[in-house]
Amino acid sequence: MENAEKMINDLRDLCYNEAFKKGWHTDHSGNLLDKNKGEMISLIHSEVSEALEGERKGLMDSHLPHRPMPEVEMADAIIRIMDYCGRWNYDIGGAIIEKLAYNAQRLDHTLEERMKQGGKKF
């Protein structure tokens, strides 16, 4: 699991560094911008909404036409999430591994509990 944590945080760093190099985090003079966390989270949300629209309509992506739109939009969402985590140096790798371990112990995540009347549904 330690290797998975490092790989996830390496992806975080890659996404953030690419965005930084393209000027998404700095002004024209190279000064770090005071980014709005709410706006950045909204952009993540918009990518997920675009994935839903692609699923709903069964679309292929317009930029990568050999891939389904939902696949590409989910990739965009992950890139934005990793950029966000990189900007504030969140240990997203550690958080994911810990959350997976926590969820593995949750009673409401068992098949039996989910199948009960009123169990987890969407």
Backbone as JSON, one array per atom type, in Angstrom:
{
  "sequence": "MENAEKMINDLRDLCYNEAFKKGWHTDHSGNLLDKNKGEMISLIHSEVSEALEGERKGLMDSHLPHRPMPEVEMADAIIRIMDYCGRWNYDIGGAIIEKLAYNAQRLDHTLEERMKQGGKKF",
  "N": [[0.82, -1.2, 0.0], [2.02, 1.18, 0.59], [3.47, 1.8, -1.68], [1.4, 2.32, -3.47], [0.31, 4.61, -2.34], [2.44, 6.41, -2.73], [2.54, 6.42, -5.53], [0.07, 7.58, -6.17], [0.39, 10.12, -5.01], [2.52, 10.93, -6.59], [1.19, 11.2, -9.02], [-0.49, 13.3, -8.33], [1.45, 15.32, -8.02], [2.45, 15.45, -10.65], [0.17, 16.33, -12.09], [-0.36, 18.82, -10.84], [2.11, 20.17, -11.29], [2.16, 20.29, -14.09], [-0.06, 21.94, -14.58], [0.83, 24.21, -13.24], [3.1, 24.91, -14.76], [1.82, 25.69, -17.09], [0.71, 28.05, -16.35], [-1.59, 28.18, -14.77], [-1.64, 28.73, -12.11], [-0.32, 31.07, -11.59], [0.32, 34.61, -12.05], [0.99, 36.92, -14.8], [3.52, 37.77, -14.15], [4.61, 35.68, -12.85], [3.96, 35.38, -10.23], [2.43, 33.69, -7.52], [-0.97, 33.0, -7.67], [-3.84, 33.93, -5.73], [-5.74, 31.51, -5.32], [-9.18, 30.55, -5.65], [-10.71, 28.28, -3.7], [-13.32, 27.27, -3.78], [-14.1, 27.82, -6.41], [-12.31, 26.21, -7.79], [-13.13, 23.67, -6.92], [-15.67, 23.69, -8.01], [-15.04, 23.54, -10.71], [-14.07, 20.94, -10.82], [-16.42, 19.59, -10.26], [-17.86, 20.3, -12.56], [-16.61, 18.8, -14.54], [-17.31, 16.19, -13.81], [-20.05, 16.39, -14.15], [-20.12, 16.73, -16.91], [-19.23, 14.21, -17.65], [-21.43, 12.69, -16.83], [-23.34, 13.67, -18.61], [-22.24, 12.73, -21.0], [-22.54, 9.97, -20.58], [-25.32, 9.82, -20.44], [-26.06, 10.55, -23.03], [-24.57, 8.82, -24.55], [-22.13, 9.54, -25.8], [-19.14, 10.04, -27.76], [-15.86, 11.35, -27.11], [-15.04, 14.72, -27.98], [-12.47, 15.76, -28.23], [-10.71, 13.64, -27.95], [-11.52, 11.53, -29.97], [-11.55, 8.76, -30.2], [-12.17, 7.78, -27.77], [-14.65, 7.17, -25.22], [-16.74, 9.84, -24.15], [-17.44, 10.04, -21.32], [-15.26, 8.69, -20.13], [-13.05, 10.33, -20.74], [-13.86, 12.73, -19.55], [-13.95, 11.95, -16.87], [-11.25, 11.5, -16.52], [-10.39, 14.14, -16.81], [-11.61, 15.2, -14.5], [-10.19, 13.84, -12.49], [-7.63, 14.83, -13.01], [-8.04, 17.55, -12.39], [-8.72, 17.28, -9.67], [-6.33, 16.25, -8.66], [-4.61, 18.36, -9.26], [-5.72, 20.34, -7.61], [-5.23, 19.16, -5.08], [-2.47, 19.13, -5.18], [-1.88, 21.84, -5.22], [-2.48, 22.65, -2.61], [-0.94, 20.94, -1.26], [-2.0, 18.48, -0.31], [-2.04, 15.28, 1.16], [-3.1, 13.22, -0.68], [-2.74, 10.63, -1.56], [-2.17, 9.17, 0.81], [-4.57, 9.69, 2.15], [-6.46, 8.41, 0.5], [-5.67, 5.7, 0.7], [-6.02, 5.29, 3.48], [-8.77, 5.81, 3.67], [-9.85, 3.76, 2.08], [-9.15, 1.56, 3.67], [-10.62, 2.16, 5.99], [-13.26, 2.1, 4.92], [-13.41, -0.6, 4.3], [-13.95, -1.75, 6.71], [-16.43, -0.87, 7.43], [-19.72, -1.43, 8.42], [-21.97, -0.7, 6.95], [-21.06, -0.93, 4.4], [-21.05, -3.52, 3.64], [-22.18, -6.32, 1.69], [-24.45, -7.62, 2.64], [-25.69, -5.68, 4.32], [-26.21, -3.67, 2.46], [-28.11, -4.87, 0.88], [-30.33, -5.05, 2.45], [-33.7, -4.0, 3.3], [-34.14, -0.62, 2.64], [-31.45, -0.21, 2.51], [-28.19, 0.98, 1.29], [-28.78, 2.93, -1.47], [-28.98, 4.45, -4.69]],
  "CA": [[0.0, 0.0, 0.0], [2.9, 2.34, 0.62], [3.8, 2.12, -3.06], [0.21, 2.93, -4.06], [0.24, 5.97, -1.81], [3.45, 7.2, -3.43], [2.13, 6.57, -6.94], [-1.03, 8.56, -6.22], [0.97, 11.44, -4.76], [3.3, 11.28, -7.78], [0.21, 11.7, -10.0], [-0.86, 14.63, -7.82], [2.54, 16.25, -8.34], [2.48, 15.61, -12.1], [-0.96, 17.17, -12.51], [-0.14, 20.18, -10.35], [3.26, 20.77, -11.98], [1.77, 20.61, -15.47], [-0.92, 23.13, -14.51], [1.68, 25.33, -12.83], [3.91, 25.28, -15.93], [0.94, 26.33, -18.08], [0.28, 29.33, -15.83], [-2.89, 28.13, -14.11], [-1.51, 29.13, -10.7], [0.48, 32.29, -11.48], [-0.03, 35.72, -12.93], [1.95, 37.12, -15.89], [4.86, 37.99, -13.59], [5.05, 34.46, -12.2], [3.55, 35.38, -8.82], [1.38, 32.74, -7.2], [-2.31, 33.58, -7.54], [-4.65, 33.56, -4.58], [-6.79, 30.72, -5.96], [-10.43, 30.36, -4.94], [-10.95, 26.84, -3.56], [-14.68, 26.97, -4.24], [-14.1, 27.83, -7.88], [-11.59, 25.02, -8.24], [-14.0, 22.52, -6.68], [-16.75, 23.78, -9.0], [-14.51, 23.04, -11.98], [-14.06, 19.47, -10.69], [-17.83, 19.21, -10.38], [-18.3, 20.44, -13.94], [-16.08, 17.66, -15.3], [-18.14, 15.03, -13.47], [-21.34, 16.63, -14.81], [-19.92, 16.44, -18.34], [-19.19, 12.74, -17.76], [-22.82, 12.24, -16.74], [-23.99, 14.0, -19.89], [-21.72, 11.78, -21.98], [-23.2, 8.68, -20.33], [-26.73, 9.97, -20.77], [-26.23, 10.63, -24.48], [-23.75, 7.81, -25.23], [-21.25, 10.29, -26.69], [-17.68, 9.91, -27.81], [-15.24, 12.63, -26.78], [-14.74, 15.56, -29.15], [-11.02, 16.0, -28.32], [-10.11, 12.31, -28.12], [-12.7, 10.88, -30.53], [-11.49, 7.29, -30.07], [-12.53, 7.44, -26.39], [-15.96, 7.65, -24.77], [-16.72, 11.12, -23.45], [-17.36, 9.9, -19.87], [-13.91, 8.29, -19.76], [-12.19, 11.51, -20.83], [-14.29, 13.71, -18.55], [-13.49, 11.44, -15.57], [-9.82, 11.8, -16.48], [-10.31, 15.58, -16.53], [-11.96, 15.4, -13.09], [-9.05, 13.38, -11.68], [-6.54, 15.81, -13.2], [-8.38, 18.74, -11.6], [-8.61, 16.92, -8.25], [-4.91, 16.14, -8.31], [-4.09, 19.73, -9.3], [-6.21, 20.96, -6.37], [-4.49, 18.57, -3.96], [-1.08, 19.58, -5.3], [-1.81, 23.26, -4.87], [-2.48, 22.79, -1.16], [-0.07, 19.87, -0.74], [-2.76, 17.45, 0.39], [-1.55, 13.91, 1.03], [-4.26, 12.51, -1.22], [-2.39, 9.2, -1.59], [-2.38, 8.65, 2.15], [-5.99, 9.78, 2.47], [-7.17, 7.36, -0.24], [-5.35, 4.39, 1.3], [-6.68, 5.24, 4.78], [-10.22, 5.75, 3.47], [-10.16, 2.41, 1.63], [-9.06, 0.69, 4.85], [-11.78, 2.49, 6.83], [-14.46, 1.6, 4.27], [-13.39, -2.06, 4.36], [-14.45, -2.14, 8.03], [-17.75, -0.28, 7.67], [-20.84, -2.36, 8.33], [-22.89, -0.29, 5.88], [-20.45, -1.22, 3.11], [-21.12, -4.96, 3.37], [-23.24, -6.7, 0.76], [-25.65, -7.94, 3.41], [-26.33, -4.43, 4.75], [-26.69, -2.92, 1.3], [-29.27, -5.57, 0.32], [-31.47, -4.94, 3.35], [-34.7, -2.97, 3.01], [-33.66, 0.7, 3.01], [-29.98, -0.17, 2.45], [-27.63, 2.02, 0.43], [-29.3, 2.99, -2.82], [-28.82, 5.78, -5.26]],
  "C": [[0.86, 1.26, 0.0], [3.27, 2.78, -0.79], [2.61, 2.79, -3.76], [0.07, 4.37, -3.62], [1.22, 6.89, -2.53], [3.05, 7.45, -4.88], [1.01, 7.61, -7.08], [-0.48, 9.97, -5.99], [1.89, 11.88, -5.9], [2.37, 11.81, -8.88], [-0.26, 13.09, -9.61], [0.19, 15.65, -8.24], [2.63, 16.5, -9.84], [1.39, 16.56, -12.57], [-0.77, 18.62, -12.07], [1.0, 20.86, -11.12], [2.94, 21.13, -13.42], [0.89, 21.86, -15.5], [-0.1, 24.37, -14.16], [2.51, 25.83, -14.02], [3.09, 26.02, -16.98], [0.35, 27.64, -17.57], [-1.07, 29.34, -15.12], [-2.83, 28.62, -12.67], [-0.73, 30.42, -10.5], [-0.06, 33.38, -12.39], [1.07, 35.87, -13.99], [3.38, 37.33, -15.4], [5.41, 36.76, -12.89], [4.72, 34.39, -10.71], [2.39, 34.42, -8.61], [0.06, 33.46, -6.98], [-2.97, 33.1, -6.25], [-5.88, 32.82, -5.14], [-8.0, 30.56, -5.04], [-10.73, 28.86, -4.89], [-12.33, 26.45, -4.06], [-14.78, 26.91, -5.75], [-13.41, 26.58, -8.41], [-12.43, 23.76, -8.04], [-15.17, 22.53, -7.67], [-16.28, 23.27, -10.36], [-14.41, 21.52, -11.97], [-15.47, 18.95, -10.91], [-18.29, 19.28, -11.83], [-17.8, 19.3, -14.82], [-16.91, 16.41, -15.06], [-19.52, 15.17, -14.13], [-21.24, 16.37, -16.31], [-19.83, 14.94, -18.57], [-20.6, 12.17, -17.72], [-23.55, 12.5, -18.05], [-23.53, 13.06, -20.99], [-22.34, 10.4, -21.82], [-24.65, 8.74, -20.78], [-26.96, 9.91, -22.27], [-25.42, 9.59, -25.25], [-22.75, 8.43, -26.2], [-19.8, 9.82, -26.65], [-17.11, 11.3, -27.56], [-14.9, 13.41, -28.04], [-13.24, 15.82, -29.32], [-10.24, 14.71, -28.54], [-11.21, 11.41, -28.67], [-12.69, 9.35, -30.49], [-11.88, 6.83, -28.66], [-13.94, 7.93, -26.06], [-15.81, 8.94, -23.96], [-16.65, 10.95, -21.93], [-15.95, 9.52, -19.37], [-12.97, 9.5, -19.73], [-12.57, 12.54, -19.77], [-13.91, 13.25, -17.13], [-11.99, 11.68, -15.43], [-9.61, 13.28, -16.17], [-10.6, 15.87, -15.06], [-10.8, 14.99, -12.19], [-7.88, 14.35, -11.8], [-6.82, 17.06, -12.36], [-8.29, 18.46, -10.1], [-7.15, 16.87, -7.84], [-4.23, 17.5, -8.33], [-4.47, 20.46, -8.01], [-5.4, 20.47, -5.17], [-3.01, 18.99, -3.99], [-0.91, 21.02, -4.87], [-1.73, 23.45, -3.36], [-1.72, 21.65, -0.46], [-0.82, 18.87, 0.13], [-2.14, 16.08, 0.13], [-2.71, 13.04, 0.57], [-3.98, 11.01, -1.3], [-2.65, 8.55, -0.25], [-3.85, 8.63, 2.52], [-6.79, 8.69, 1.76], [-6.92, 6.0, 0.38], [-6.05, 4.25, 2.66], [-8.2, 5.1, 4.63], [-10.65, 4.37, 2.96], [-10.14, 1.43, 2.8], [-10.26, 0.92, 5.78], [-13.06, 1.89, 6.23], [-14.55, 0.08, 4.31], [-13.96, -2.57, 5.68], [-15.87, -1.66, 8.32], [-18.84, -1.32, 7.46], [-21.75, -2.0, 7.16], [-22.3, -0.47, 4.48], [-20.44, -2.71, 2.79], [-22.29, -5.24, 2.45], [-24.55, -6.96, 1.51], [-26.4, -6.67, 3.82], [-26.91, -3.65, 3.58], [-27.94, -3.56, 0.7], [-30.5, -5.5, 1.22], [-32.44, -3.87, 2.86], [-34.18, -1.62, 3.5], [-32.14, 0.81, 3.02], [-29.5, 0.9, 1.48], [-28.17, 1.88, -1.01], [-28.96, 4.35, -3.4], [-30.1, 6.2, -5.91]]
}
